[in-house]
Amino acid sequence: MSARDQVAAIYQQVLQRNAGEPEFHQAAAEVFESLHVVLERYPHYADGGLVERLCEPERQIIFRVPWVDDTGAVQVNRGFRVQYNSVLGPYKGGLRFHPSVNLGIVKFLGFEQIFKNALSGLPIGGGKGGSDFDPKGRSDAEVMRFCQSFMTELHRHIGEYTDVPAGDIGVGGREIGYLFGQYKRLTNSYESGVLTGKGLNWGGSQVRKEATGYGAAYFVAEMLKTVKSSLDGKTVVVSGSGNVAIYAIEKIHQLGGIVVACSDSSGYIVDPKGIDLELLKDIKESRRARICEYVETATHATFTSGGSIWDVACDVAIPAATQNELDEDAAITLVKGGVVVVAEGANMPTTPEAVQVFRDAGVAFAPGKAANAGGVATSALEMQQNASRDSWSFEYTDDRLARIMTGIHGRVVETAEDYGMPGDYVHGANIAGFVKVADAMISLGVI
Ligand code: NDP
């Protein structure tokens, strides 16, 4: 059987075994697209059910999360933790609290996380978790009670050497605090290394909050360097206005780019002078308010309810909100508007059809498993600091992050060239990540 046929047969098994999980199918298809070239060169990777084992999580935990809301009513949510692959280190990956969360979404995120974490060059395996709980509109006390109930079950399954969750959509510093507090109470142990994204005065790392966004900006700067360009003076559009988006905007501004638009799920704002970051942080971080409030203060800016942020012409686009937010039509519009670089700040925000549009148009396109790996990489740095009871300065940690992103960029570019696909970041990232995990799986035997 040819390598292509082998990969197609395994993909069919994945579809059958994981029915009704379209996001997981999409994430698997994206990796499988690159696999046959590896199997052609190194047929032994098809032995020992290696690819089949890689597609099957080591463990999937689903649990009830009952909690009492402010009116005294009992609410019931569903919690998930998918411990996908631990050959390179403890499972590592965030928790997402959003009403759309289901097992398929957690599996897609966990699967991507395996390769992202491998690419980071750090000793971390892949996992992901979350709940269909919606923190929006909930009081602090409700969020705390939910987090405490969630951790009451989750604590049995995690640990500094087992599984180390962090934040993702809907899970920021506040939620990590409540989760860590409950873990500490249940275990009677100050095990800092069990969660990352902690506050700076209780075991957190400098730059962790900023890391995913900063890392994406560093990655874009590296991509531009390959065409002897830089972010200086570039017009940039960043979707979302959460953790990743805010700090991508901050670093892009520091590197000389001008971010003219960002969004939330209600619509997008355009500020031709460049997004006023202090104002955005006040609205989104301090007050947890809606993005339309931006134009009440910055009256020269505009707010569009609904619509597509990708209608805003730019040199660089960074989708940093959620999966499948940038579709084929949006990609065509961006290409017409002159986009030269697209880097995924979010996980799988670009549909496969949109990726093809960018490929056909010669737009440099970086997948999330490379471009947004700065967050998890800095989480691994937080684990290092916790293990050594040390804390590093902002400048030192930021420098480590910048060097990690340069390293990931280099590995991806070299791998793509080595396999005869220069400039293809998708294949470069998939292959480099896969080979690292596959080699470790072979060394550890059939487990
Ligand atoms: P946040 O919850 O901080 O922010 C998410 C942002 O995206 C908000 O502006 C939110 O708007 C918007 N958004 C979420 N869902 C939708 C939707 N269905 N439609 C439109 N807009 C939406 O999350 P993060 O910034 O942490 O995460 C953003 C992305 O980055 C996710 O894909 C995540 O997996 C990925 N990522 C995050 C990392 C991290 O360190 N936090 C690390 C690597 C990847 P609203 O508030 O209106 O819902």
Residues whose N, C-alpha, C, O or C-beta is under 5 A from the ligand:
A	BS01	NDP	G167 D168 I169 G170 T212 G240 S241 G242 N243 V244 A245 S263 D264 S265 S266 A320 A321 T322 Q323 G345 A346 N347 N372 G375
